[in-house]
């Protein structure tokens, strides 16, 4: 974690006073790491659209607002995974699909 000056108590934009800001930061980082992993896991079934990945990773959200929220969050995570070169976009019959990038291996020979 970067060296950030944090007071012992912080007032968030919503919710109760934070008495352990470093702990909360760790919780949020772990939460987003888990979300990134669910996107990678969904791509273990082969190339898919962002919509299909969103449906797999948020199967319990069904109203119209949730539809856009889960798609937006999924796209943000896919863009981060793409920037980290863990996935790539491919165009297939006019559809944008995402797929995992095979890990680079080194030859021992």
Residue pairs with C-beta under 8 A, 6 or more apart in sequence:
1 22
1 25
1 26
1 29
6 21
6 22
7 21
8 19
8 21
9 17
9 18
9 19
9 21
10 17
10 18
10 21
11 17
11 18
12 18
18 24
32 77
35 57
35 73
35 77
36 77
36 80
36 81
38 57
39 53
39 57
39 74
39 77
39 78
39 81
39 87
40 81
40 86
40 87
40 100
42 48
42 52
42 53
42 56
42 57
43 53
43 87
43 98
43 99
43 100
44 100
46 99
47 90
47 92
47 97
47 98
47 99
48 97
48 98
48 99
49 95
49 96
49 97
49 98
50 71
50 74
50 75
50 78
50 96
50 98
51 71
53 74
53 78
53 98
54 70
54 71
54 73
54 74
57 70
57 74
58 66
58 70
58 73
58 74
61 67
61 69
61 70
78 87
78 98
81 87
81 98
82 88
82 89
82 98
85 101
86 100
86 101
87 98
87 99
87 100
87 101
88 98
88 99
88 101
89 96
89 97
89 98
90 96
90 97
90 98
90 99
91 97
